[in-house]
């Protein structure tokens, strides 16, 4: 079967393998594919659709570059009401990440122009501190 990565991921193997968001991989054995899909790093690619481990279709992931200008539309988000403190930061949109960063008082050197990747890293670093 074929899988497509839903995020950038690097294995812990020696030497490590690196996969990028959107990368399609066809040459893995079934157990390896299942490993990535079961952990949410990838989804099966079936007839042009991404299918998760439960057989449900998942959305095509966006890269950080695609999301960089996606700051609009965050005005209607509310940290508490929308449970933004509980969502998976790695799957949050830029608008959600900006609201989370503001609420959690995460310092953003580039303000709203901060990339999605940098937003995610800054939020996770602040939470770990």
N, C-alpha and C positions, 0 to 999 in steps of 0.2 A: 504494500500500500504506500501511499505518498503522504507525507506530513508537511505542514507549513508552520514555521515558528511565529508565535504571537508576540514575542519579545526578543530582545538580545539575550543570549544565554551562553555562558562558558562552563564547560564541564569541569569537574574537579579531578579528572583523570590526569595521569602523567604520560605524555604531554597532554595538556588540555585541548579540547576542541571548542571552537567558537562558532556560534550560529547567530545570524542577525535577524532582526524583525522582518518578517515577510519571506525569509529564505525557504525555498521548497527543497525538500530532501527526499530522494527516492531510493537510495541505496542502503538503507538500514534494515536490520532484521526486525521481525515483528515485536520481539521483546524490547528492543531499543526504542522503537517507535512508541510502544505502549508506555514506556518509562516517561518519555517527554510529554505525551498526551495526558497521562494520569496526573502529572504534576502541574499541568496547565501551561507549560512552556510552549506547547505546540498543539495543533489540531489536525485531524485527518483531513486530507483534501480529496473530496469525493464529488466528481462531476462538477467541478468548479466551486463547490461549497465547502466551507470549513465546518467540520463536525467534531464535537467534543467527545469525551469518553462515555457520556451518557446517550450519545446519538442525537444530541440537539445541535442545531445550527448555531454557530457563533459569528459575531461580526468580524469583518475584515479589520485587522489592527491598523492604527495610524502610527506613522513614525513621529519622532519628536520634531522633525523638520516640518512635517505636515501640520502639526498641532501648534507650531510656534506662533502663528497669527490667530489662534483660536481663543483669544482673550475675551472676545465679545460674548455676551449672553450670560456672564457670570453674576450679573446684578440681581437676578431672581433666585440665586442660590442662598441658602441659609445653613450655616454650619450645624446648628442644633437640629433644626427641623428635618434637614436632609441627611442626618447621621453621617456627616462627612468625616468625623473622627473614627468611624468604624470601617470605611471603605478601604479596599486594597489600593494603596498609593500607586502601585505599578500599573493599575488599570484605570486610574482617574484621568479625567480630561484636564486640559490646562485651566479651564475656568474653575473646576472643582479644586485643583491644586492651589490656585491663587487664593481662594476663600479659606482653604485649610491653612495656608501659610500666614495669612493675615490674622486669623483667629488664634493660631498657636504661636504668634509673634516670632515667626521665622524671618531672619534677616535675609533680604534679597538684594544683592548689590546692584542688579540691573532692573529692579522693580518689576513692573508688568512685562518687561521685555525679556525676562529670564526664560530660558528654554525649558521645555517640559522635563528634559533629563536633569537639568540643574535644579529645578523645583523639587523633583522627586528626591534627589540626593540631599538637598538642604532640609527638607521635612524629615526624612529618615534620620539624618544626623542630629537634628534638634531633639527628636523623640528618643534617640539613644543616649543623649547626654544626661 
